């Protein structure tokens, strides 16, 4: 039996907490899909574990099989007995920081006044996170940071994204081998998934490594124009931008994930079309998206 691995970002991808509207019904359809025995679900998020667990409760999300948290610096297998951390991942990424602690690395970068340390709960063993004002030249700042890190023989990966709600830049300093892309590859290798049965969905700058890789990916329709522009150089055969109108939905959030899944896996798309909506769900879809009733 063919197995499917669905990896998805949370905020403004699976979670409809952006400014754009959410279609009717896709969340329930997504839940049905990931309940299938041949589907493995992995959340890939910048959130730490506690915030992922809180999001599952707050937004009524399905329980994942795996979670890649803190922008790829921590990995968990989610079982009935609880969340089990993968120590093998820590072993792989730790050497990049040359044994420096989180606080020591922060001190090394203290010469850059544009960096404002994020809250304690947003830091991690292998994740140093800053706020940056949007009027700062982010590319120049990161180039200067990379030069200082290189001088200290630190192998680091700098991830830039924007929190549109608060109007701030988010800059994460991670071990070079720790990001969403490498963590997904680690999961694929450990659990025997290949490119043909893996998909990733995202919306923001910290998803670009995966979106522009050879892993089949979908950018949900509500992604901002900057990310869409940056992702233009992605592998054309493994990158898809949700357009909307799939099953009468608008392509935002979980609707975009489902649209991308149907694009890469037509057999799963056929299954999605055959799903019976409840009477209330069908009424909601007909009322909001008449094309879905055709």
Phi, psi and omega in degrees: 000131178292139178250150181236136176247115178254114177252129181219140169294163181258286187299125180064013171241283174281322179275125183276058184252027173264190182275340182279154183286156176259141176289163173281143169081339188296329182298316180292323178294321177297319179299317179297320181298312186284350173282347179297143183295335182270005181249130173248130184249129177233127173271133183235105194219156171282347179291152171276173189306312183300321180288329175293314179297322178294321179295323179301320179285310186296323185250012177052053181270153175293148178291130181278167172273330179219157175221128173253111189248174176051045178057035174097004183270346175227145179228144182223147165256128185260117182235173179301328182280351179132190181269122181253118179287143177267101180296333180299328180291317177301319180298323182291322189264341186302320184298340183298330182266010175054033177080359179290143175280170177304313183292324179293322178291323177299318179297321179299325183264007184292351180283352183260105183294341181288344183273125175240120186299133175286171182301156184303319183291347179264002176266168178209171179305321180236039181212117178246115190241136182234157165263146177222132178297146185289345178274001177278142175286095187297321182294320178294316179301313182293325178297318179292323177294318180298322179295318180293320179294318179297321179299327179272006180063031177265125176267108186230156176240122180259124183245121182251133174210173183235131173267101186294329183294319182260353178067046180225151171276147178242125182234116180254134174253117185234161169302146185304327182269005181246102170206179183300319182298309182295324179293322177294318178298321178299314179298315179301314182295316183292328186249009171074032176261149178242179182297328184291338181238026177234142176218148176234141176235136180208182183214344193233181184299326180282004173260354189298323180304318180283316182301327183263007179269186178271007173280126179306126187222155176230134174259118183294154188296336182278002177300148181286163187294330178299315180293318179299321179292316180295328184277001182299335181272011180292160174304121186297328183273354179234023179222130183223133175257122179297135185250342184093174182074000173286122184052031178077011183260167190267358177085359178275145172055229185296335175297321178292324177298313180297321178298317178294320178299315179296328179295314184276327184236082183304328180293326176285325176300320178296321179296319180298319181295331184277350185294138179272125175277151173293165182301318181291318179298316180298320179295319179298316181295315181298323183289322186264331184221080184307329181298333182292340182275351184284000000 
